[in-house]
Amino acid sequence: MSESEIVDLFVVGGGINGAGIARDAAGRGLSVILCEKDDLAQGTSSRSGKLVHGGLRYLEYYEFRLVREALIEREVLLNSAPHIIWPMRFVLPHSPDDRPAWLVRLGLFLYDHLGGRKKLPGTRVLDLRTAPEGAVIEPQFRKGFEYSDCWVDDARLVLLNALDAAAKGARVLTRTACTSARREGGVWVVEMRDSRTNLVTTVRARALVNAAGPWVNDIVGRVAGLNSTRHVRLVKGSHIVVPKFWEGRNAYLVQNPDKRVIFINPYEENLALVGTTDIPYTGRPEDVAAEENEIAYLMASVNRYFKRKLTRADVVYSFSGVRPLYDDNADNPSAVTRDYIFELDGGDGKPPLLSVFGGKITTFRKLSEHALEKIAPFFPKMGRAWTATATMPGGDLPEADFERFMGKLRETYPWMPLSLTKHYARLYGTRIRELVGDARCLADLGTRFGPDFYEREARFLIDREWASTAEDILQRRTKHGLHMSAAEKAALDDWCAQTFAKAG
């Protein structure tokens, strides 16, 4: 990387917004560098509720534009990455103590019709006394509603955007912090430091995009030396993982007396993901963690509705993320807008700095398009929007049909256990061929580190997906860490240390 070289776009932040903008820009012919101080998706973007959804509760706050955009994007994303995004039915037991039935019906009617739903089934009313989904619900909750949204592997969605950006010519630099940026000679002169080697490099860029999430104001002020009129408001959301306690593939959504809603979703076959809380946060984003009172709150939400009562011993894992919401001065953290806005500093000969405030997983693609519209005047030869009909890496399944794809894989790899085939299919889609390569039996996959986890996959993640620690592999590239013993994790740590030492 030469200091005299000039790239079109320098993107700060390897979360979903930064990766999405880098992908879109590279696909329009711009030269792009994406710089992330940690691992891809290490912050907010791997700690979500793992849903592509319209945001049913946002209707109460009259966020109709956001909900409509999110509902439209829900099906766009479902078509683009059917291996990591799939439909899910949500059962909402009705509690007359919280919201009246007519209000829930109205909200679900709008939810069904605002976004031009095409592929997902609509809402239906359930009698929980007779419906199979009601078998686990306390008997006082007699009526329920069922509606559609989608599940997503959030960290892999970020990774796929980065992979696609790289395939289109972008340079993706992980564990590389942007330490300073200054305007000089009509361009940005950007310094960055590799945390692994402490090597400082400099690059010049025609435009700077600040998609640093919780650190967006830090990039504007400390790094670029500018002032911003906009700010993010940090809201902490915590989740718990517990053993799955119902049959079927459906999820649940329950209401709380404080008007919050809690999702209870199937997770990793035999687990359930429960969340989220909404609490103002003033600490360092790096230090966020689920507190005991949040864990108790989530367990109480489940125990209010379900016959199976959770105890603290049921909590297998907990995690917390900081949502960098645009600060609209709302009193209630749950009412703070989930919409996004931009701040553009530049023009009249000054190279632009575009800062992104807010946003959510579901709308990242549209946010990326809007971001490039903002900087389009600085790049008159930039190509047109293209991502609405494009598939993500590995997402080109036959007719976007995962079950059909699984059938083909079973024929292609008859020696592979079903659970392993599904694991590879879900994470890598059609890229499974790159991963498996010339393997003809399980022994060809190398050392077995844990359930459905072999050495060949670990090497693939290091060689092809920027993984550089065991944590990158176990928590973000995969969820193997949820299924491995302490001894198995230690063995992987040792293997990673030896592998990286040999690589220099």
C-alpha distance (Angstrom), angle and dihedral (degrees) to the residues before:
residue distance angle dihedral
M1 . . .
S2 3.79 . .
E3 3.81 123.6 .
S4 3.80 88.6 -140.3
E5 3.80 91.3 56.4
I6 3.80 116.7 101.0
V7 3.81 121.1 -153.5
D8 3.77 123.9 -167.3
L9 3.78 99.2 -129.4
F10 3.79 133.6 23.1
V11 3.83 111.1 -168.7
V12 3.81 119.6 -162.5
G13 3.80 113.5 -156.1
G14 3.80 132.5 46.0
G15 3.79 97.9 -146.4
I16 3.78 124.8 108.1
N17 3.81 95.6 -74.7
G18 3.80 95.7 46.9
A19 3.81 93.3 44.9
G20 3.81 91.3 45.7
I21 3.80 93.1 50.7
A22 3.82 92.0 46.4
R23 3.80 91.0 50.8
D24 3.80 94.2 47.8
A25 3.81 93.0 45.9
A26 3.81 94.3 47.6
G27 3.79 89.4 50.2
R28 3.81 89.6 54.7
G29 3.79 92.1 56.3
L30 3.80 100.8 -97.5
S31 3.80 120.8 137.2
V32 3.80 106.3 -120.0
I33 3.80 140.7 -170.6
L34 3.81 118.5 -167.8
C35 3.80 113.5 -160.9
E36 3.83 122.7 -167.5
K37 3.81 123.4 178.3
D38 3.82 93.7 -150.7
D39 3.80 131.7 12.7
L40 3.78 123.4 -43.9
A41 3.82 109.7 -82.5
Q42 3.79 91.5 2.1
G43 3.81 93.2 136.0
T44 3.79 129.2 39.4
S45 3.80 97.2 -20.5
S46 3.82 96.0 67.8
R47 3.81 94.7 42.0
S48 3.78 102.1 61.6
G49 3.79 129.6 113.4
K50 3.83 86.3 -95.9
L51 3.79 95.0 -121.2
V52 3.77 134.6 133.1
H53 3.78 97.7 -154.4
G54 3.77 143.6 144.6
G55 3.78 93.3 -122.4
L56 3.80 104.8 -111.6
R57 3.81 94.0 -162.5
Y58 3.82 92.6 52.1
L59 3.82 87.2 74.1
E60 3.81 88.2 72.4
Y61 3.80 88.0 62.2
Y62 3.83 92.6 48.4
E63 3.81 92.8 -113.1
F64 3.81 90.0 151.0
R65 3.82 96.1 147.3
L66 3.79 92.2 51.4
V67 3.82 93.7 45.5
R68 3.80 92.2 48.5
E69 3.81 92.1 49.2
A70 3.80 91.2 46.7
L71 3.81 93.1 49.0
I72 3.80 91.4 51.3
E73 3.80 90.9 46.6
R74 3.80 90.6 49.5
E75 3.80 91.0 70.9
V76 3.80 94.5 37.5
L77 3.80 89.7 56.8
L78 3.80 92.8 42.4
N79 3.81 88.4 58.4
S80 3.80 93.5 44.9
A81 3.81 99.1 52.0
P82 3.82 111.7 16.5
H83 3.81 91.2 160.0
I84 3.84 94.2 64.4
I85 3.83 98.8 24.2
W86 3.78 123.1 56.9
P87 3.83 139.1 160.2
M88 3.77 119.7 -90.8
R89 3.79 130.5 -173.3
F90 3.81 116.5 -136.2
V91 3.80 122.8 -153.6
L92 3.79 114.3 -152.1
P93 3.84 112.3 -166.1
H94 3.78 107.2 -149.1
S95 3.78 117.6 -122.4
P96 3.83 111.2 -170.2
D97 3.82 88.5 -161.3
D98 3.80 90.8 68.5
R99 3.82 116.2 32.2
P100 3.83 123.7 2.2
A101 3.80 116.3 -112.5
W102 3.80 92.7 -116.9
L103 3.80 91.0 57.5
V104 3.80 92.1 50.0
R105 3.82 90.1 47.7
L106 3.80 91.3 50.1
G107 3.78 92.0 48.7
L108 3.80 92.2 49.8
F109 3.82 91.4 46.7
L110 3.81 89.7 55.0
Y111 3.79 89.8 44.1
D112 3.80 90.7 54.8
H113 3.81 94.9 48.3
L114 3.81 110.4 29.5
G115 3.79 97.0 76.4
G116 3.80 105.6 41.1
R117 3.82 93.6 -108.3
K118 3.81 111.4 -151.1
K119 3.81 112.0 159.3
L120 3.79 105.5 26.3
P121 3.82 122.3 79.1
G122 3.79 118.1 -114.7
T123 3.79 133.4 -117.8
R124 3.78 124.6 -65.4
V125 3.79 133.9 -177.0
L126 3.81 118.3 -117.6
D127 3.78 132.1 -154.9
L128 3.79 97.9 -143.7
R129 3.81 90.9 -162.8
T130 3.82 90.3 68.7
A131 3.83 107.0 16.6
P132 3.84 114.5 98.0
E133 3.81 88.8 -128.0
G134 3.79 89.1 62.1
A135 3.81 96.0 56.9
V136 3.82 91.8 93.0
I137 3.83 95.4 42.3
E138 3.81 123.6 98.7
P139 3.85 109.1 -100.3
Q140 3.82 95.9 -118.3
F141 3.81 88.9 70.3
R142 3.78 100.0 75.3
K143 3.79 104.1 159.9
G144 3.76 128.8 54.3
F145 3.79 141.9 170.4
E146 3.78 128.1 -138.9
Y147 3.80 123.5 -155.4
S148 3.81 139.8 160.7
D149 3.79 135.1 -103.8
C150 3.81 133.2 140.7
W151 3.78 138.5 -102.7
V152 3.81 120.9 -135.0
D153 3.78 136.1 -173.6
D154 3.81 92.6 -129.2
A155 3.82 99.6 -165.7
R156 3.79 92.1 48.2
L157 3.80 90.7 49.5
V158 3.80 87.4 59.6
L159 3.79 90.7 45.8
L160 3.82 92.8 50.8
N161 3.80 91.0 52.4
A162 3.81 89.9 51.0
L163 3.81 91.2 47.5
D164 3.79 91.4 50.9
A165 3.81 91.1 47.0
A166 3.81 90.0 51.8
A167 3.80 91.7 47.1
K168 3.80 87.4 56.1
G169 3.78 93.4 51.5
A170 3.82 105.4 -86.4
R171 3.81 119.4 137.2
V172 3.79 112.4 -130.8
L173 3.81 114.3 -157.8
T174 3.79 116.4 -172.4
R175 3.80 125.6 -170.1
T176 3.78 87.4 21.8
A177 3.79 116.9 122.7
C178 3.79 123.9 -151.6
T179 3.81 100.0 -128.9
S180 3.80 102.7 175.3
A181 3.78 141.3 1.2
R182 3.78 127.5 -173.1
R183 3.78 135.8 171.1
E184 3.75 113.4 -114.2
G185 3.81 130.9 160.1
G186 3.79 94.5 -9.6
V187 3.81 95.6 -52.1
W188 3.79 139.2 78.4
V189 3.80 115.8 -101.1
V190 3.79 104.6 -152.4
E191 3.78 127.4 -169.4
M192 3.78 122.3 -161.3
R193 3.78 134.7 -179.7
D194 3.79 126.7 -147.4
S195 3.82 105.7 -136.6
R196 3.82 91.7 -153.1
T197 3.81 96.9 54.8
N198 3.84 102.2 15.4
L199 3.80 86.2 -129.8
V200 3.81 111.8 155.4
T201 3.79 117.3 -150.5
T202 3.78 132.8 179.5
V203 3.78 129.5 -144.5
R204 3.79 133.3 175.8
A205 3.80 121.1 -134.5
R206 3.78 135.2 -175.1
A207 3.81 91.4 -142.5
L208 3.79 137.1 16.5
V209 3.81 124.0 -147.5
N210 3.78 116.6 -162.5
A211 3.81 108.3 -155.5
A212 3.79 95.4 151.2
G213 3.81 95.9 134.4
P214 3.82 110.0 -155.6
W215 3.82 88.6 13.4
V216 3.83 96.4 51.5
N217 3.82 94.5 111.4
D218 3.80 90.5 45.2
I219 3.81 90.1 57.7
V220 3.80 91.9 48.6
G221 3.80 94.7 47.5
R222 3.81 112.3 25.5
V223 3.81 98.7 28.6
A224 3.81 103.5 33.4
G225 3.82 97.8 26.3
L226 3.79 94.0 -131.5
N227 3.80 135.4 125.1
S228 3.78 124.5 -118.4
T229 3.78 128.3 -154.3
R230 3.81 90.3 -158.7
H231 3.76 131.5 66.5
V232 3.77 141.3 -173.0
R233 3.76 123.5 -122.8
L234 3.78 113.5 -142.8
V235 3.80 114.6 -135.6
K236 3.79 119.9 179.8
G237 3.78 120.6 -137.7
S238 3.80 119.9 -171.6
H239 3.81 131.0 -168.0
I240 3.78 136.4 -169.7
V241 3.79 129.4 -151.9
V242 3.82 117.4 -144.6
P243 3.82 135.4 165.8
K244 3.81 110.8 -76.7
F245 3.80 109.1 -102.3
W246 3.80 104.4 -171.1
E247 3.79 138.4 58.0
G248 3.77 122.6 -114.7
R249 3.78 137.5 42.2
N250 3.79 97.3 -88.9
A251 3.79 124.6 110.7
Y252 3.81 129.7 -143.1
L253 3.78 134.1 -130.6
V254 3.80 117.5 -163.3
Q255 3.79 131.4 -171.6
N256 3.78 125.1 -132.0
P257 3.82 128.4 -151.1
D258 3.84 87.7 -114.7
K259 3.86 86.7 62.6
R260 3.79 93.6 -111.7
V261 3.78 118.7 128.5
I262 3.80 124.4 -139.9
F263 3.80 124.9 -152.2
I264 3.81 120.0 -143.6
N265 3.79 106.9 -169.2
P266 3.81 135.8 176.1
Y267 3.79 108.2 -105.2
E268 3.79 131.5 -171.4
E269 3.81 94.5 -13.8
N270 3.83 99.5 -76.3
L271 3.82 102.1 34.3
A272 3.79 137.4 73.2
L273 3.80 129.0 -139.5
V274 3.82 114.4 -145.4
G275 3.81 123.4 -169.7
T276 2.86 174.0 -107.6
T277 3.79 136.2 -33.7
D278 3.82 123.4 -173.4
I279 3.81 112.0 -147.1
P280 3.83 130.1 154.7
Y281 3.79 109.9 -110.5
T282 3.79 127.8 -157.7
G283 3.81 102.9 167.6
R284 3.78 130.7 92.2
P285 3.83 110.0 -63.9
E286 3.81 89.0 -132.2
D287 3.82 91.1 61.6
V288 3.81 99.4 52.8
A289 3.81 116.0 131.0
A290 3.80 137.9 159.8
E291 3.80 110.0 -94.0
E292 3.79 125.5 -145.7
N293 3.81 93.3 -109.5
E294 3.81 89.7 55.6
I295 3.80 91.8 49.3
A296 3.82 89.4 50.0
Y297 3.82 90.5 48.5
L298 3.81 92.3 53.2
M299 3.81 93.0 46.2
A300 3.82 90.3 49.7
S301 3.81 90.2 52.1
V302 3.80 90.4 54.9
N303 3.79 94.4 42.2
R304 3.80 92.4 52.9
Y305 3.81 91.0 64.0
F306 3.80 108.1 24.8
K307 3.79 131.9 71.2
R308 3.79 90.9 -142.1
K309 3.81 104.9 76.2
L310 3.78 118.1 -148.1
T311 3.79 122.0 -136.8
R312 3.79 129.3 -166.9
A313 3.82 88.3 -100.9
D314 3.82 89.5 64.1
V315 3.80 92.9 64.1
V316 3.80 105.1 102.8
Y317 3.79 95.3 175.8
S318 3.78 140.7 -9.3
F319 3.77 133.0 -161.4
S320 3.77 138.4 176.6
G321 3.78 135.4 -157.2
V322 3.78 135.7 -168.0
R323 3.77 114.3 -126.1
P324 3.82 110.2 -151.1
L325 3.81 98.5 -146.7
Y326 3.76 122.4 -178.4
D327 3.82 105.8 -101.3
D328 3.81 106.2 -118.0
N329 3.84 93.1 162.9
A330 3.81 94.3 -109.5
D331 3.82 112.5 162.7
N332 3.81 95.5 -142.8
P333 3.84 115.9 62.7
S334 3.82 89.1 -144.5
A335 3.80 89.7 56.7
V336 3.82 95.5 53.0
T337 3.79 107.1 116.2
R338 3.82 118.4 -98.5
D339 3.80 88.5 -158.2
Y340 3.79 122.6 106.9
I341 3.77 135.3 -127.4
F342 3.80 135.7 -174.8
E343 3.77 134.4 -135.9
L344 3.81 116.3 -155.0
D345 3.79 119.6 -162.9
G346 3.80 114.6 -177.4
G347 3.77 145.6 52.5
D348 3.80 132.8 119.4
G349 3.77 90.1 76.6
K350 3.81 95.4 -40.7
P351 3.83 114.7 117.0
P352 3.81 110.3 -118.2
L353 3.78 129.6 -103.7
L354 3.80 111.1 -162.7
S355 3.82 114.3 -167.6
V356 3.80 122.6 -165.5
F357 3.81 119.5 -145.3
G358 3.80 120.6 -170.2
G359 3.78 127.9 -20.0
K360 3.78 135.8 145.3
I361 3.79 137.5 -124.0
T362 3.80 94.6 -100.4
T363 3.79 96.2 55.3
F364 3.82 99.5 40.3
R365 3.82 94.1 108.7
K366 3.79 93.8 52.4
L367 3.81 90.2 43.0
S368 3.82 88.1 54.7
E369 3.79 91.3 52.0
H370 3.79 91.2 49.3
A371 3.81 90.9 48.0
L372 3.80 91.1 55.5
E373 3.80 90.5 47.2
K374 3.81 87.2 58.0
I375 3.81 93.4 55.1
A376 3.82 96.5 35.0
P377 3.85 93.0 101.0
F378 3.81 88.0 63.4
F379 3.83 91.8 52.9
P380 3.81 108.4 42.9
K381 3.83 92.2 171.6
M382 3.81 94.4 52.1
G383 3.79 114.7 127.5
R384 3.77 126.8 -113.2
A385 3.80 129.4 -89.0
W386 3.80 109.8 -76.4
T387 3.80 112.2 160.6
A388 3.83 99.0 88.3
T389 3.81 92.5 82.8
A390 3.81 100.9 25.4
T391 3.80 124.7 106.2
M392 3.79 124.1 -131.9
P393 3.82 119.8 -117.9
G394 3.80 107.4 -69.9
G395 3.80 91.9 10.7
D396 3.80 97.7 105.0
L397 3.80 93.5 102.1
P398 3.82 117.9 163.6
E399 3.81 104.5 -83.4
A400 3.82 87.3 -17.1
D401 3.83 86.1 -79.8
F402 3.80 113.2 143.6
E403 3.82 95.8 -170.8
R404 3.79 91.3 52.4
F405 3.77 89.3 48.4
M406 3.81 90.5 51.5
G407 3.78 89.7 52.5
K408 3.81 91.0 54.9
L409 3.79 91.3 48.5
R410 3.80 92.0 51.6
E411 3.81 88.1 56.5
T412 3.81 93.0 45.5
Y413 3.81 96.4 45.8
P414 3.83 106.2 29.3
W415 3.82 90.5 158.9
M416 3.78 92.8 60.9
P417 3.85 119.3 94.8
L418 3.80 113.1 -115.3
S419 3.80 93.4 -116.7
L420 3.81 91.6 53.2
T421 3.80 92.5 46.9
K422 3.80 90.4 51.8
H423 3.80 91.8 46.9
Y424 3.81 92.1 53.1
A425 3.80 92.4 42.6
R426 3.80 93.7 50.7
L427 3.79 96.3 46.9
Y428 3.79 102.1 35.1
G429 3.80 107.5 20.2
T430 3.80 110.6 -170.8
R431 3.82 89.1 -6.1
I432 3.80 85.6 79.0
R433 3.80 87.1 94.9
E434 3.83 90.3 61.6
L435 3.79 90.4 48.2
V436 3.80 100.1 46.0
G437 3.80 94.5 37.8
D438 3.80 112.3 161.9
A439 3.82 96.3 -12.8
R440 3.79 112.7 136.3
C441 3.81 100.9 175.9
L442 3.80 140.2 14.9
A443 3.80 91.4 -93.1
D444 3.82 88.4 62.7
L445 3.82 89.2 62.2
G446 3.80 91.1 67.1
T447 3.79 130.8 -138.5
R448 3.79 116.1 9.8
F449 3.81 109.4 -130.0
G450 3.80 98.3 176.4
P451 3.82 144.1 -36.1
D452 3.83 107.4 -24.3
F453 3.80 90.0 -12.2
Y454 3.78 120.6 119.4
E455 3.77 135.5 169.2
R456 3.79 94.2 -106.1
E457 3.79 91.1 63.2
A458 3.80 92.0 48.8
R459 3.81 90.9 51.8
F460 3.80 90.6 47.1
L461 3.80 90.8 53.9
I462 3.80 91.4 49.6
D463 3.80 95.6 44.0
R464 3.83 99.4 39.0
E465 3.81 108.7 20.7
W466 3.83 107.8 42.2
A467 3.83 95.1 -110.0
S468 3.80 108.9 159.4
T469 3.82 104.1 163.6
A470 3.78 136.7 41.2
E471 3.81 88.1 -112.4
D472 3.82 90.7 57.5
I473 3.79 87.9 56.3
L474 3.81 100.4 41.0
Q475 3.80 101.1 40.3
R476 3.81 109.1 27.0
R477 3.82 112.3 17.8
T478 3.81 89.0 41.3
K479 3.79 138.9 -3.3
H480 3.80 93.7 -126.0
G481 3.80 88.9 124.1
L482 3.80 90.5 72.6
H483 3.81 90.8 60.9
M484 3.81 103.5 40.3
S485 3.78 132.3 90.9
A486 3.80 122.7 -124.0
A487 3.81 89.3 -105.4
E488 3.80 92.0 52.3
K489 3.81 91.3 49.7
A490 3.79 90.6 49.2
A491 3.82 90.2 52.2
L492 3.80 89.8 52.7
D493 3.82 90.4 48.9
D494 3.82 89.4 54.5
W495 3.80 92.1 47.1
C496 3.82 91.8 49.2
A497 3.81 91.7 49.0
Q498 3.81 91.1 52.3
T499 3.81 92.8 43.8
F500 3.79 94.6 50.9
A501 3.81 91.7 43.7
K502 3.81 90.5 55.5
A503 3.81 90.3 47.8
G504 3.81 89.6 54.8
